[in-house]
């Protein structure tokens, strides 16, 4: 699976439109479309922002290697019952715990 396809799959799993993702990343929907079609490669800074917004690691987007973060964060972001503030707090906590676990491993 390509980088663009992984981005598209995660975006759709979160039920985000290209317009919503573009707005969150301060890009145009056309730019997101081009990335998803593998016509453009995101800059490293954009790739990091994409990963954060999609609740995955840069490693996952680049290689397809999945981990705990790729499974839990999209479920949190997709939950319609939680407030945005609660979602952000949970995502931040999970990422911090995951980062700390990687450092101690």
C-alpha positions, -999 to +999 in steps of 0.1 A: +000+000+000+013+035-008+017+065+014-012+082-003-034+052+002-025+049+039-034+086+044-067+082+025-076+050+044-069+067+078-088+098+068-118+078+058-116+056+089-119+088+109-148+099+087-130+131+078-134+148+044-105+161+024-117+196+032-117+189+069-082+174+069-070+202+047-084+229+070-068+212+101-034+212+083-038+246+067-035+230+032-059+230+003-082+201-004-065+198-038-032+193-021-046+166+001-062+150-030-028+150-048-011+134-018-037+107-016-033+100-053+005+098-048+010+128-072+026+148-045+048+138-015+042+158+016+071+177+031+085+162+063+067+189+085+034+182+067+039+145+071+043+149+109+012+171+110-007+145+089+003+117+112-007+137+143-041+147+128-048+111+116-037+096+150-009+075+136+029+077+136+050+090+108+065+055+107+030+041+100+024+065+071+058+059+056+061+021+060+027+008+070+041-005+103+012-004+128+014+000+166-008+007+195-012+044+186-026+036+152-054+015+167-065+036+197-063+072+186-085+068+155-112+052+177-110+081+201-112+107+173-141+089+156-162+088+189-190+113+184-200+113+221-167+128+234-160+165+234-131+178+213-113+188+245-116+153+260-105+137+227-074+160+226-065+152+262-068+114+257-048+116+225-021+136+242-020+112+271-017+081+249+010+097+227+030+107+259+026+072+273+036+056+240+066+079+237+077+071+272+074+034+266+095+036+235+122+054+255+123+028+282+123-002+258 
